[in-house]
Amino acid sequence: MIQLSILKINDYGPWTLTLGSDREHELQILQASLFIELQKEFSKKNCLVFLNRADEFFVASNGLDLEDHIEIQKNLKKKFDIKLSMSLGYADSPFKANLHAYEGRKKNVSLSEKYNIFGFVNTSPDTKTTILHFDVEDLSSKRIKLSPFEISLVIFKLYSKMTQFFMKKNSLTFFMGGDNFMVISSIDGKKNVKDFIELVKREDGIILNCGVGTGKTPREAASLATKSLDTIRKIRDSGKEKPEVYELQC
């Protein structure tokens, strides 16, 4: 069972128009600052924030109750003029949890009208999160022939393919920067990691490594996934044949 919290800036479009036409730099500063504060607030509670769109964020929020979300809303209110809505949902897979949260918001299932929190909270302590951490093997060799912008095109094509593949497995994919991606994974997504690696190798000539982590909290799962990925690199650098997938669990 996984819980997701989807955060969105309220009435963002109309609000941006009040800033005039010379606003883009201000909006970029705001979005970056907001992401920093959200990551600080949720990571203190052993959760992890993923940037979905600049005005929307997904949080793997296993273990957090309504009071935790209210506390974060209060802290954000002290630092920002804008207001965020929070939509919570849970299910046996990340994509279904996303749908559950969306249903709660669409049907206006209010958990806290004062703090703009909607949806459904999972209070069960017996939850785990699985994170897949991918990176591209030897991306630097492509830089010999491709410019930085062309490298970005390669990465975003890969992101699109990864997103579509894992969404069919009820999992959610996020670009983490550089050549790194994280997938909040279902059981089915985890089972099909090798199939995706082979697909990309065959169709795009891209070699991927994947560290898998399963933990009691989202931060623990991400840490284990990254440690797994680091283990693959260490095996490779030692001269031994590296695995493409490596897993650690709590």
C-alpha positions in Angstrom: 0.0 0.0 0.0 1.3 3.4 -0.9 0.1 6.9 -0.1 0.6 9.9 -2.4 0.0 13.6 -1.8 -0.4 15.7 -4.9 0.3 19.4 -4.3 -0.8 22.1 -6.7 -0.6 25.9 -6.6 -4.2 27.3 -6.4 -5.4 29.6 -9.3 -1.8 29.8 -10.6 -2.7 31.0 -14.1 -4.8 34.0 -13.1 -2.3 35.0 -10.4 0.6 35.1 -12.8 -1.2 37.6 -14.9 -1.2 40.1 -12.0 2.6 40.2 -12.2 2.7 41.9 -15.6 4.6 40.7 -18.7 8.1 40.9 -17.2 7.3 38.0 -14.8 9.0 34.9 -16.0 12.1 35.3 -13.9 10.0 35.9 -10.8 7.9 32.8 -11.5 11.1 30.6 -12.0 12.5 31.9 -8.7 9.1 31.2 -6.9 8.8 27.7 -8.4 12.4 26.8 -7.4 12.0 28.3 -3.9 8.7 26.4 -3.4 10.3 23.1 -4.4 13.2 23.6 -2.0 10.8 24.3 0.9 8.5 21.4 0.1 11.5 19.0 -0.1 12.8 20.3 3.3 9.4 20.0 4.9 8.5 16.5 3.7 12.0 15.0 3.9 12.0 15.9 7.6 9.1 13.4 7.9 11.0 10.8 5.8 9.0 11.4 2.7 10.2 12.5 -0.8 8.9 15.2 -3.2 9.0 14.8 -7.0 8.5 17.7 -9.4 5.7 16.9 -11.7 5.1 20.3 -13.3 6.5 23.5 -12.0 3.1 24.3 -10.4 2.5 20.7 -9.2 4.3 18.2 -7.0 3.9 14.6 -6.1 4.9 13.4 -2.7 5.5 9.7 -1.7 3.9 10.3 1.7 3.6 6.9 3.4 3.4 7.4 7.2 2.0 10.9 7.1 -1.4 11.7 8.6 -3.7 14.7 8.2 -2.0 16.6 11.1 1.4 16.2 9.4 0.0 17.8 6.2 -1.7 20.6 8.1 1.6 21.4 9.9 3.4 21.6 6.5 0.6 23.9 5.2 1.0 26.2 8.2 4.8 26.4 7.6 4.4 27.2 3.9 1.8 29.9 4.7 4.5 31.8 6.7 6.9 31.9 3.7 4.7 32.2 0.6 1.8 34.4 -0.5 0.4 31.8 -2.8 -1.7 28.9 -1.5 -1.4 25.2 -2.2 -4.1 22.5 -2.3 -3.2 19.0 -1.2 -4.9 15.9 -2.6 -4.2 12.6 -0.8 -4.9 9.1 -1.9 -3.7 5.6 -1.4 -3.9 2.2 -3.1 -1.9 -1.0 -3.8 0.1 0.8 -6.6 1.4 4.3 -7.1 -0.7 5.1 -10.3 -3.9 3.9 -8.6 -3.0 6.1 -5.5 -2.7 9.0 -7.9 -6.2 8.2 -9.3 -7.5 7.9 -5.7 -6.2 11.4 -4.8 -7.6 12.8 -8.1 -11.0 11.3 -7.3 -10.9 12.9 -3.8 -10.2 16.3 -5.3 -12.7 16.0 -8.1 -15.5 15.0 -5.7 -14.4 17.6 -3.2 -13.8 15.1 -0.4 -12.6 17.6 2.2 -10.2 16.5 4.9 -9.5 20.1 6.0 -11.4 23.0 4.4 -9.3 25.6 6.2 -6.0 24.2 4.8 -7.2 23.1 1.4 -6.6 19.3 1.9 -8.7 16.8 0.1 -8.9 13.0 -0.5 -8.2 10.0 1.7 -5.6 9.3 4.3 -4.1 5.9 5.0 -3.4 5.5 8.7 -2.1 1.9 8.5 1.5 1.7 9.8 2.2 -1.4 7.8 3.3 0.2 4.5 6.3 0.0 2.3 7.6 2.0 -0.7 9.6 0.7 -3.6 11.8 3.0 -5.6 13.7 2.3 -8.9 16.7 4.5 -9.5 17.9 4.5 -13.2 20.9 6.1 -14.8 22.4 5.9 -18.2 25.6 4.0 -18.6 28.5 6.0 -20.2 26.5 9.0 -21.3 29.7 10.9 -21.6 30.7 8.9 -24.7 27.7 10.4 -26.5 29.0 13.9 -25.8 31.8 13.3 -28.3 29.3 13.5 -31.2 26.3 15.3 -29.6 25.9 18.8 -28.4 24.4 19.5 -24.9 21.0 20.2 -26.4 21.1 17.0 -28.4 22.0 15.1 -25.3 18.9 16.6 -23.6 16.8 15.4 -26.5 18.1 11.8 -25.9 17.3 12.1 -22.2 13.8 13.4 -22.7 12.9 10.8 -25.3 14.1 8.2 -22.8 12.0 9.9 -20.1 8.9 9.7 -22.3 9.4 6.0 -23.1 10.1 5.2 -19.5 7.0 7.1 -18.3 4.7 5.3 -20.7 6.2 1.8 -20.0 5.9 2.1 -16.3 2.6 3.8 -16.2 1.2 0.6 -17.8 2.7 -1.2 -14.8 0.8 1.2 -12.5 4.0 3.0 -11.6 5.0 6.7 -11.7 8.3 8.0 -13.3 10.1 11.2 -12.5 13.2 12.9 -14.1 15.7 13.7 -11.3 18.2 15.7 -13.4 21.3 14.7 -15.4 20.7 11.2 -16.6 18.9 10.0 -13.5 15.3 8.9 -13.1 13.3 7.5 -10.2 10.2 5.4 -10.4 7.7 5.0 -7.6 7.1 1.4 -8.4 4.3 -1.2 -8.1 5.1 -4.9 -7.7 4.5 -5.3 -11.5 6.8 -2.4 -12.3 9.6 -3.9 -10.3 9.1 -7.3 -12.0 9.5 -5.7 -15.4 12.7 -3.6 -14.9 14.8 -6.0 -17.0 12.3 -6.0 -19.8 12.5 -2.2 -20.0 16.3 -2.2 -19.9 16.3 -4.7 -22.8 13.7 -2.7 -24.8 15.8 0.5 -24.6 19.0 -1.3 -25.4 17.4 -2.9 -28.5 15.5 0.1 -29.8 17.7 3.1 -28.8 21.2 1.6 -28.1 21.0 3.0 -24.5 22.4 0.9 -21.6 20.7 1.5 -18.3 21.6 0.6 -14.8 18.8 0.3 -12.1 19.1 0.2 -8.4 16.0 -1.0 -6.5 15.2 -0.1 -3.0 12.2 -1.1 -0.8 11.8 0.6 2.6 9.4 1.4 5.4 9.5 5.1 4.4 9.9 6.8 1.0 13.3 8.3 2.0 14.5 4.9 3.1 13.4 3.3 -0.2 15.2 6.1 -2.2 18.3 5.7 -0.1 18.4 1.9 -0.7 17.7 2.4 -4.4 20.6 4.8 -4.7 22.9 2.6 -2.6 21.9 -0.3 -5.0 22.8 1.9 -8.0 26.2 2.8 -6.4 26.8 -0.9 -5.8 26.4 -1.6 -9.6 29.0 1.2 -10.3 31.4 -0.3 -7.7 31.2 -3.7 -9.3 31.7 -2.2 -12.8 34.7 -0.2 -11.6 36.3 -3.3 -10.0 36.5 -4.9 -13.4 33.9 -7.6 -12.7 30.9 -8.1 -14.9 28.2 -5.7 -13.5 24.6 -6.5 -13.0 22.1 -4.2 -14.7 19.7 -4.5 -11.8 20.6 -4.6 -8.1 18.2 -4.6 -5.1 18.5 -3.8 -1.4 15.6 -4.0 1.1 15.2 -2.8 4.6 
